[in-house]
């Protein structure tokens, strides 16, 4: 963890519970070892939804649909959500969960490689949430920024890699070095692009929040 575990536990203990269906899906996901957004990330998204009130949301990385449903449940305005998933085994579970939550009319699930799907999307999104293959964030970036509205917000999850992001290249397991290198490149591009304003926050496993400069 990148933040003291006791402190994180205390902060999470102060949070409010989710809806019944979200609690159920979260429990099932954890029992099946499916990664879903952490409690502190859930709280952050709820806050951002209240502030931003996005009418069109893009999610890159559906998994079993937990975060998709959370955004649909806690957005104070009616919205359209487009979500992308490439892992075939999780797609039917996500679709079932959307039906269980009665959100299937609101959510469009696009199946396949996000790199290709993003290129085919058009229109603008008020909120884009990236929680997919970390080594692909840098490849998603051009199309994600193209799709982000002028006053939109891009949130990228799990960017600090349990703290490994600060380690020397030689300290990283060889199998993880490509992801490590690409994530450092992604963070550099977000923070050094003159058209963007980005904050890196130690929430969950680290997030970035990005928007365009006025």
C-alpha positions in Angstrom: 0.0 0.0 0.0 1.2 3.6 -0.7 -0.6 5.0 2.4 -0.4 3.6 5.9 -2.8 0.7 6.1 -4.1 1.7 9.5 -4.8 5.2 8.3 -6.6 3.9 5.2 -8.7 1.6 7.3 -9.7 4.5 9.6 -10.6 6.7 6.6 -12.7 3.9 5.0 -14.5 3.3 8.3 -15.9 6.8 8.1 -17.4 6.3 4.6 -21.0 5.6 3.9 -22.2 2.3 2.6 -23.2 1.6 -1.0 -26.5 0.5 -2.3 -27.5 -3.1 -1.7 -26.7 -4.3 -5.2 -23.3 -2.7 -5.2 -22.5 -4.3 -1.8 -23.6 -7.7 -3.3 -21.5 -7.3 -6.4 -18.5 -6.1 -4.4 -18.7 -9.2 -2.1 -19.0 -11.6 -5.1 -16.0 -9.9 -6.9 -13.8 -10.1 -3.8 -14.7 -13.8 -3.3 -13.8 -14.5 -6.9 -10.5 -12.5 -6.7 -11.7 -10.0 -9.3 -10.1 -6.6 -8.7 -12.5 -3.7 -8.2 -11.9 -0.1 -7.2 -10.9 0.3 -3.5 -13.2 1.9 -0.9 -11.2 5.2 -1.0 -11.6 5.3 -4.7 -15.3 4.7 -4.4 -15.6 7.7 -2.1 -13.6 9.9 -4.5 -15.7 8.9 -7.5 -18.9 9.7 -5.5 -17.6 13.1 -4.7 -16.5 13.8 -8.2 -19.9 12.8 -9.6 -21.6 15.3 -7.3 -19.3 18.1 -8.3 -19.1 17.4 -12.0 -22.5 15.9 -12.7 -21.4 14.3 -16.0 -24.0 13.6 -18.6 -21.8 11.4 -20.7 -19.2 9.0 -19.1 -16.6 6.8 -20.7 -15.0 3.9 -18.8 -12.0 2.0 -20.1 -12.0 -1.3 -18.2 -15.4 -2.7 -17.1 -14.3 -5.9 -15.3 -17.6 -7.1 -13.7 -19.2 -3.7 -13.9 -18.9 -2.6 -10.3 -17.5 0.9 -10.9 -19.8 1.3 -13.9 -22.9 0.7 -11.7 -21.5 2.9 -9.0 -21.2 5.8 -11.4 -24.7 5.2 -12.7 -26.1 5.0 -9.1 -24.4 8.0 -7.6 -24.4 10.5 -10.5 -27.1 13.1 -9.5 -28.1 13.6 -13.1 -29.3 11.3 -15.8 -26.3 10.1 -17.8 -25.1 7.8 -20.6 -22.2 5.5 -19.8 -20.1 3.7 -22.4 -17.7 1.1 -21.0 -15.1 -1.0 -22.7 -14.0 -4.6 -21.7 -11.7 -7.0 -23.5 -11.6 -10.0 -21.1 -14.2 -12.4 -22.5 -14.9 -14.2 -19.2 -15.9 -11.1 -17.4 -18.2 -9.6 -20.1 -21.2 -11.9 -19.4 -20.8 -11.2 -15.7 -20.8 -7.5 -16.2 -23.9 -7.7 -18.5 -25.7 -9.7 -15.8 -24.8 -7.2 -13.2 -26.1 -4.3 -15.2 -29.4 -6.2 -15.5 -29.5 -6.9 -11.8 -28.9 -3.2 -11.1 -31.5 -2.3 -13.6 -29.0 -0.1 -15.5 -28.8 -2.0 -18.8 -30.6 0.8 -20.7 -28.2 3.4 -19.4 -25.0 1.5 -19.9 -23.5 0.5 -23.3 -20.8 -2.2 -23.0 -18.4 -2.4 -26.0 -16.5 -5.6 -26.3 -12.9 -5.8 -27.5 -9.5 -4.1 -27.5 -9.8 -0.6 -26.1 -7.0 0.6 -28.4 -9.1 -0.2 -31.4 -12.5 0.8 -30.0 -11.4 4.2 -28.8 -10.3 5.1 -32.3 -13.8 4.4 -33.5 -15.6 6.4 -30.9 -16.7 10.0 -31.5 -18.5 12.7 -29.5 -17.3 14.1 -26.2 -17.4 12.7 -22.7 -17.6 14.8 -19.5 -15.9 12.2 -17.4 -13.5 9.5 -18.5 -12.4 6.8 -16.0 -9.5 4.6 -17.0 -9.0 1.4 -15.0 -7.7 -1.1 -17.6 -4.3 -2.6 -18.5 -1.8 -0.2 -17.0 0.8 -0.7 -19.7 -1.7 0.6 -22.2 -2.6 3.9 -20.7 0.1 5.7 -22.7 -1.3 4.1 -25.9 -4.9 5.1 -25.0 -3.9 8.7 -24.2 -4.3 10.3 -27.7 -7.8 9.1 -28.3 -8.9 9.6 -24.7 -7.8 13.2 -24.8 -9.6 13.6 -28.2 -12.8 12.3 -26.6 -12.5 14.4 -23.4 -14.7 17.5 -23.5 -13.1 20.9 -23.0 -14.1 21.1 -19.4 -14.1 17.3 -18.9 -12.2 15.3 -16.3 -10.0 12.3 -16.9 -9.4 10.0 -13.9 -6.7 7.2 -14.3 -6.6 4.6 -11.5 -3.7 2.5 -10.2 -0.9 4.6 -11.5 1.6 4.2 -8.6 1.9 0.4 -8.8 2.0 -0.2 -5.1 4.9 2.3 -4.8 7.1 0.5 -7.4 6.8 3.6 -9.6 9.5 5.3 -7.6 12.0 2.4 -7.6 15.0 2.1 -9.9 14.4 0.3 -13.1 16.8 -2.4 -11.9 14.7 -3.0 -8.8 11.6 -4.0 -10.8 11.0 -7.6 -11.7 12.0 -8.1 -15.4 8.4 -9.2 -16.3 7.0 -5.9 -14.9 9.6 -3.5 -16.4 7.6 -2.7 -19.6 4.5 -1.7 -17.5 6.7 0.3 -15.2 8.4 2.2 -18.0 5.1 2.9 -19.8 3.4 4.2 -16.6 6.3 6.5 -15.9 6.0 7.8 -19.4 2.3 8.2 -19.0 2.7 10.2 -15.8 5.3 12.4 -17.4 3.1 13.1 -20.4 0.1 14.0 -18.2 2.2 16.4 -16.0 4.3 18.0 -18.8 1.7 18.5 -21.5 1.2 22.3 -21.7 -2.5 21.8 -22.6 -3.3 19.8 -19.4 -3.5 20.3 -15.7 -2.9 17.1 -13.7 -2.8 16.2 -10.1 -1.3 12.8 -8.9 -3.0 11.7 -5.7 -2.2 8.8 -3.3 -5.8 7.5 -3.3 -6.0 3.7 -3.5 -3.0 2.6 -5.6 -2.6 6.2 -6.8 -4.7 8.1 -9.3 -4.3 11.0 -11.6 -7.0 13.7 -12.2 -6.6 15.6 -15.4 -8.4 18.4 -17.2 -7.7 20.9 -20.0 -6.3 24.3 -19.2 -8.6 27.3 -20.0 
